[in-house]
């Protein structure tokens, strides 16, 4: 009985993975039919998205600067933790 349950779960996951890709394509086509072709504003927002890495690193850099200026060891450690989290998040994205 356990073998049947395991194979059933595997088949379910395989089917869900296949239909997920199809659903994303359907969603994309639906949004394109509603919004139409890409406008010039879309390109501006695409450029904004390109600088998010730099902007996201400003928070830990600012924390580190303030921590060092005020001799605040706790803030300095938090700055390194935040920088590590941002780097890991960017690496996974």
C-alpha positions as CSV (number, residue, x, y, z in Angstrom):
1,X,0.0,0.0,0.0
2,X,2.8,2.4,0.8
3,X,4.5,1.8,-2.6
4,X,1.2,2.8,-4.3
5,X,0.9,6.0,-2.3
6,X,4.5,7.0,-3.0
7,X,4.2,6.4,-6.8
8,X,0.9,8.3,-6.7
9,X,2.5,11.3,-5.1
10,X,5.4,11.2,-7.6
11,X,2.9,11.2,-10.5
12,X,1.0,14.0,-9.0
13,X,4.1,16.2,-8.6
14,X,5.2,15.4,-12.2
15,X,1.8,16.4,-13.6
16,X,1.8,19.6,-11.5
17,X,5.2,20.5,-12.8
18,X,4.1,20.1,-16.4
19,X,0.9,22.1,-16.0
20,X,2.7,24.9,-14.1
21,X,4.8,25.7,-17.1
22,X,1.6,25.7,-19.3
23,X,-0.2,27.9,-16.8
24,X,2.5,30.5,-16.9
25,X,2.3,30.7,-20.6
26,X,-1.4,31.1,-20.5
27,X,-1.1,33.8,-17.9
28,X,1.4,35.7,-20.0
29,X,-0.8,35.5,-23.1
30,X,-3.8,36.7,-21.1
31,X,-1.8,39.7,-19.7
32,X,-0.5,40.6,-23.1
33,X,-4.0,40.5,-24.6
34,X,-5.2,42.9,-21.8
35,X,-2.2,45.2,-21.7
36,X,-1.1,45.1,-25.4
37,X,2.5,45.3,-26.6
38,X,5.2,46.7,-24.4
39,X,5.2,50.5,-24.1
40,X,8.1,52.9,-23.6
41,X,7.3,53.1,-19.9
42,X,7.9,49.4,-19.6
43,X,11.5,49.9,-20.8
44,X,12.0,52.6,-18.1
45,X,10.8,50.2,-15.4
46,X,13.1,47.5,-16.8
47,X,16.0,49.9,-16.3
48,X,14.9,50.6,-12.7
49,X,14.8,46.8,-12.1
50,X,18.4,46.6,-13.2
51,X,19.7,48.8,-10.4
52,X,18.0,47.0,-7.6
53,X,21.2,45.2,-6.7
54,X,23.0,48.5,-6.1
55,X,20.1,49.9,-4.2
56,X,19.7,46.8,-2.0
57,X,23.4,47.1,-1.0
58,X,22.9,50.7,0.1
59,X,21.2,49.6,3.3
60,X,24.0,47.5,4.7
61,X,26.6,50.0,3.5
62,X,24.8,52.8,5.3
63,X,24.4,50.6,8.4
64,X,28.2,49.9,8.4
65,X,29.1,53.6,7.9
66,X,26.9,54.7,10.8
67,X,28.1,51.8,13.0
68,X,31.7,52.6,12.4
69,X,31.2,56.3,12.9
70,X,29.4,55.8,16.2
71,X,31.6,52.9,17.3
72,X,28.4,50.8,17.5
73,X,29.6,47.2,17.3
74,X,26.1,45.7,17.3
75,X,25.1,47.8,14.2
76,X,28.4,46.9,12.5
77,X,27.6,43.2,13.0
78,X,24.0,43.7,11.8
79,X,25.4,45.5,8.7
80,X,27.5,42.4,7.8
81,X,24.6,40.1,8.4
82,X,22.3,42.2,6.2
83,X,25.0,42.3,3.5
84,X,25.3,38.5,3.6
85,X,21.6,38.1,3.4
86,X,21.4,40.4,0.3
87,X,24.3,38.6,-1.4
88,X,22.7,35.2,-0.8
89,X,19.3,36.5,-2.0
90,X,20.8,37.9,-5.2
91,X,22.7,34.6,-5.7
92,X,19.5,32.6,-5.4
93,X,17.6,34.9,-7.7
